């Protein structure tokens, strides 16, 4: 959000109406030593005009500039996110296991379709923002788990013995929970999309409880992921006996 605020501020300040008069004014002020007081006076007026244009933008154009900046910022963020997810997709292809790839692609299809429906107004306004936030949080959690599952797969290629079996078991459990989250997310999104404006509060409450339950599962898995992040940090040498010493064997 800080980057968005900076972009809005930049779009407000850097316009032809602010930069051109200001640049001319500053130049004339610097040249006033040569051309005299008339140049200084005109330069001052130009700087004042640029400052006036800046104030006008803040007072009258803030909302419009903010909306345009937000759209541009969101598109850039989406491009960055898509680039990261494309990279993750290529990484998951290395595991030669279709579960993780399918989970990622289904997640992206569900989330993209949901965002498109929301932006186009197809999602009923009666849907609370907390529910929309839960859908986004589950999506982000699943993406993080898939990314971590790839890192665990890489670790499995470097170790042997009971450590490799333990890591592989954790990875399979993580993928199973991601698959469950994707199924629940698909069902809830379909039901949310089908909701009408006159939907009863009880129906929304049921869907929200279902999302909350799945979010609790996702957060529990996140805790397991964080515990795996610290695997071996206390005593790195304790796993030396499992390391593959000869890759050709």
C-alpha positions as CSV (number, residue, x, y, z in Angstrom):
1,X,0.0,0.0,0.0
2,X,2.9,2.3,0.6
3,X,3.8,2.0,-3.1
4,X,0.2,2.9,-4.0
5,X,0.3,6.0,-1.8
6,X,3.6,7.1,-3.4
7,X,2.2,6.6,-6.9
8,X,-0.9,8.7,-6.0
9,X,1.3,11.5,-4.6
10,X,3.6,11.3,-7.7
11,X,0.6,11.5,-10.1
12,X,-0.7,14.5,-8.3
13,X,2.6,16.4,-8.2
14,X,4.0,15.4,-11.6
15,X,1.7,16.8,-14.2
16,X,2.2,19.2,-17.2
17,X,0.4,21.9,-15.2
18,X,2.8,21.6,-12.3
19,X,6.1,20.7,-13.7
20,X,6.3,23.0,-16.8
21,X,5.5,26.3,-15.0
22,X,7.7,25.3,-12.1
23,X,10.6,24.3,-14.3
24,X,10.3,27.6,-16.3
25,X,10.0,29.6,-13.0
26,X,13.1,28.0,-11.4
27,X,15.1,28.6,-14.6
28,X,14.1,32.3,-14.8
29,X,15.0,32.7,-11.1
30,X,18.4,31.3,-11.7
31,X,18.9,33.5,-14.7
32,X,17.6,36.6,-12.9
33,X,21.3,37.4,-12.0
34,X,21.9,37.9,-15.7
35,X,18.5,39.3,-17.0
36,X,17.6,41.3,-13.9
37,X,14.5,41.7,-11.7
38,X,11.9,41.3,-14.5
39,X,13.1,37.7,-15.1
40,X,12.9,37.1,-11.3
41,X,9.4,38.4,-11.1
42,X,8.2,36.3,-14.1
43,X,10.0,33.3,-12.6
44,X,8.3,33.8,-9.3
45,X,4.9,34.0,-11.0
46,X,5.6,30.8,-12.9
47,X,6.6,29.0,-9.7
48,X,3.4,30.3,-8.1
49,X,1.3,29.0,-11.0
50,X,2.9,25.6,-10.7
51,X,2.2,25.6,-6.9
52,X,-1.4,26.7,-7.7
53,X,-1.9,23.8,-10.1
54,X,-0.6,21.4,-7.5
55,X,-3.1,22.7,-4.9
56,X,-5.9,22.4,-7.5
57,X,-5.0,18.8,-8.1
58,X,-5.1,18.0,-4.4
59,X,-8.4,19.8,-3.9
60,X,-10.4,18.9,-7.1
61,X,-8.6,16.0,-8.8
62,X,-7.6,13.8,-5.8
63,X,-10.4,11.3,-6.2
64,X,-10.0,10.9,-9.9
65,X,-6.2,10.7,-9.8
66,X,-6.4,8.2,-6.9
67,X,-8.8,5.9,-8.8
68,X,-6.6,5.9,-12.0
69,X,-3.4,5.4,-9.9
70,X,-5.1,2.5,-8.0
71,X,-6.1,0.8,-11.3
72,X,-2.6,1.2,-12.7
73,X,-1.1,0.0,-9.4
74,X,-3.4,-3.0,-9.2
75,X,-2.6,-4.1,-12.8
76,X,1.1,-3.9,-12.0
77,X,0.7,-5.9,-8.8
78,X,-1.3,-8.5,-10.7
79,X,1.4,-8.7,-13.4
80,X,4.0,-9.2,-10.6
81,X,1.8,-11.8,-8.9
82,X,1.2,-13.7,-12.2
83,X,4.9,-13.7,-12.9
84,X,5.6,-15.2,-9.5
85,X,2.9,-17.8,-10.0
86,X,4.2,-18.7,-13.4
87,X,7.6,-19.3,-11.9
88,X,6.1,-21.5,-9.2
89,X,4.2,-23.4,-11.9
90,X,7.5,-24.1,-13.7
91,X,9.1,-25.2,-10.5
92,X,6.3,-27.6,-9.6
93,X,6.7,-29.3,-13.0
94,X,10.1,-30.4,-11.8
95,X,8.5,-32.6,-9.1
96,X,6.9,-34.8,-11.8
97,X,3.8,-35.0,-9.6
98,X,0.5,-33.7,-11.0
99,X,-1.2,-33.0,-7.6
100,X,0.8,-29.8,-6.9
101,X,0.5,-28.5,-10.5
102,X,-3.2,-29.2,-10.7
103,X,-3.8,-27.5,-7.3
104,X,-1.9,-24.4,-8.3
105,X,-3.7,-24.1,-11.7
106,X,-7.1,-24.7,-10.2
107,X,-6.4,-22.1,-7.5
108,X,-5.4,-19.6,-10.1
109,X,-8.5,-20.3,-12.2
110,X,-10.8,-20.0,-9.2
111,X,-9.3,-16.9,-7.9
112,X,-9.0,-15.1,-11.2
113,X,-12.6,-15.9,-12.0
114,X,-13.8,-14.7,-8.6
115,X,-11.9,-11.4,-8.9
116,X,-13.3,-10.8,-12.3
117,X,-16.9,-11.5,-11.1
118,X,-16.3,-9.2,-8.1
119,X,-14.9,-6.3,-10.2
120,X,-17.7,-6.6,-12.8
121,X,-20.4,-6.5,-10.0
122,X,-21.6,-10.1,-10.4
123,X,-21.0,-10.7,-6.7
124,X,-24.0,-9.7,-4.5
125,X,-23.3,-6.6,-2.4
126,X,-24.8,-8.4,0.6
127,X,-21.6,-10.6,0.8
128,X,-19.6,-9.2,3.8
129,X,-16.1,-8.0,3.2
130,X,-14.9,-10.4,5.9
131,X,-15.9,-13.3,3.7
132,X,-14.1,-11.8,0.7
133,X,-11.0,-11.4,2.8
134,X,-11.2,-15.0,3.9
135,X,-11.3,-16.2,0.3
136,X,-8.2,-14.1,-0.4
137,X,-6.4,-15.4,2.7
138,X,-7.1,-19.0,1.9
139,X,-5.8,-18.5,-1.6
140,X,-2.6,-16.9,-0.3
141,X,-2.1,-19.6,2.3
142,X,-2.4,-22.3,-0.3
143,X,0.1,-20.6,-2.6
144,X,2.6,-20.4,0.2
145,X,2.1,-24.0,1.1
146,X,2.6,-25.1,-2.5
147,X,5.8,-22.9,-2.7
148,X,7.0,-24.5,0.5
149,X,6.2,-28.0,-0.7
150,X,8.5,-27.4,-3.6
151,X,11.3,-26.4,-1.2
152,X,10.7,-29.6,0.7
153,X,10.9,-31.6,-2.5
154,X,14.3,-30.0,-3.2
155,X,15.4,-30.9,0.3
156,X,14.3,-34.5,-0.3
157,X,16.6,-34.7,-3.3
158,X,19.6,-33.9,-1.1
159,X,19.0,-36.2,1.9
160,X,18.4,-39.9,2.5
161,X,17.2,-42.2,5.2
162,X,14.5,-41.4,7.8
163,X,14.9,-37.6,7.3
164,X,13.9,-38.0,3.6
165,X,10.9,-40.1,4.6
166,X,9.8,-37.6,7.2
167,X,10.1,-34.7,4.8
168,X,8.2,-36.6,2.0
169,X,5.4,-37.5,4.5
170,X,5.1,-33.8,5.5
171,X,5.0,-32.8,1.9
172,X,2.2,-35.3,1.0
173,X,0.2,-34.2,4.0
174,X,0.6,-30.5,3.0
175,X,-0.5,-31.3,-0.6
176,X,-3.6,-33.2,0.7
177,X,-4.6,-30.2,2.8
178,X,-4.1,-27.9,-0.2
179,X,-6.3,-30.1,-2.3
180,X,-9.0,-30.0,0.4
181,X,-8.8,-26.2,0.6
182,X,-9.2,-25.9,-3.2
183,X,-12.3,-28.1,-3.2
184,X,-13.9,-26.1,-0.3
185,X,-12.9,-22.8,-2.0
186,X,-14.4,-23.9,-5.3
187,X,-17.7,-24.9,-3.7
188,X,-17.9,-21.7,-1.6
189,X,-17.0,-19.4,-4.6
190,X,-19.7,-21.1,-6.7
191,X,-22.3,-20.6,-4.0
192,X,-21.2,-17.0,-3.3
193,X,-21.4,-16.2,-7.1
194,X,-24.9,-17.7,-7.2
195,X,-26.2,-15.6,-4.3
196,X,-28.9,-13.1,-5.1
197,X,-29.4,-9.7,-3.6
198,X,-32.3,-11.0,-1.4
199,X,-30.2,-13.8,0.1
200,X,-31.1,-14.6,3.7
201,X,-28.6,-13.8,6.4
202,X,-28.6,-17.5,7.5
203,X,-27.2,-18.6,4.1
204,X,-24.4,-16.1,4.3
205,X,-23.6,-17.1,7.9
206,X,-23.4,-20.8,6.8
207,X,-21.0,-20.0,4.0
208,X,-18.9,-17.8,6.3
209,X,-18.6,-20.5,8.9
210,X,-17.5,-22.9,6.3
211,X,-14.8,-20.5,5.1
212,X,-13.8,-19.8,8.7
213,X,-13.4,-23.5,9.4
214,X,-11.3,-24.0,6.3
215,X,-9.2,-20.9,7.1
216,X,-8.5,-22.5,10.5
217,X,-7.2,-25.6,8.8
218,X,-5.0,-23.4,6.5
219,X,-3.6,-21.5,9.4
220,X,-2.8,-24.8,11.2
221,X,-0.9,-25.9,8.2
222,X,0.9,-22.6,8.1
223,X,2.1,-23.3,11.6
224,X,3.5,-26.6,10.4
225,X,5.1,-24.9,7.4
226,X,6.9,-22.4,9.8
227,X,8.1,-25.3,11.9
228,X,9.6,-26.9,8.8
229,X,11.3,-23.6,7.9
230,X,13.4,-24.0,11.1
231,X,14.2,-27.6,10.5
232,X,17.9,-28.2,11.4
233,X,18.7,-24.7,12.4
234,X,19.6,-25.5,16.0
235,X,22.3,-28.1,15.0
236,X,22.9,-28.3,11.3
237,X,25.5,-31.1,11.7
238,X,22.9,-33.5,13.3
239,X,21.7,-34.4,9.8
240,X,25.1,-34.9,8.2
241,X,24.7,-38.7,8.3
242,X,21.7,-38.4,6.0
243,X,23.4,-36.2,3.4
244,X,24.0,-37.9,0.1
245,X,27.8,-38.0,-0.3
246,X,27.9,-39.4,-3.8
247,X,25.2,-38.2,-6.1
248,X,26.0,-40.9,-8.7
249,X,25.2,-43.7,-6.2
